[in-house]
Amino acid sequence: MELDDVLPRPEHVTRQSRWIAAPPPVVWEALHAVRLSELPVTLALSAARFLPVVLSGGGVGQLHDRAFLDALPVPLLGSEAPTAVVFGGALQAWRPSGGEGGPVLDAEHFRRFTQRGWVKAAMDFRLTPRNGGTELSSETRVMSTDAEVRRRFDRYWRFVRPGSSAIRWEVLTAVELKATGRLP
């Protein structure tokens, strides 16, 4: 599955990649083994983002230690070991409370989802054999379902995009360290 299969015309895109001196199966295992406790920047940014939610009485337990991929705010849409994993869902991330819980959508329903009041967010981690190792890349795509949401999300995205990119870079680094034996 490719991101083009689920979100072909995004309004916002970020991409990061890193070459890792390990074969794809080792990198795949490392990607799935990275835990939140190994990601201090991610924990700090997530805690700051979830503070309004926690103060309002919700979201308790959202930041407990677990695998990074299990903690993503959107569900798994597809996985092809050891090549790619794709996540996607409907969010109202610009709202201080995090918004309503989005509808549960499989890949086909996610692609066709157009209900007003949401952004569709998709991200992947892709592993490509390259130069005796693996290029691990991540791409995040976002598309609004209506013009008002786009205006709101555009303001929100200007603020959170640097943090979102920092999280991806930290994850890629943690995967590299784990895959090359420098992080247990």
Disulfide bonds with the S-S distance in Angstrom:
none
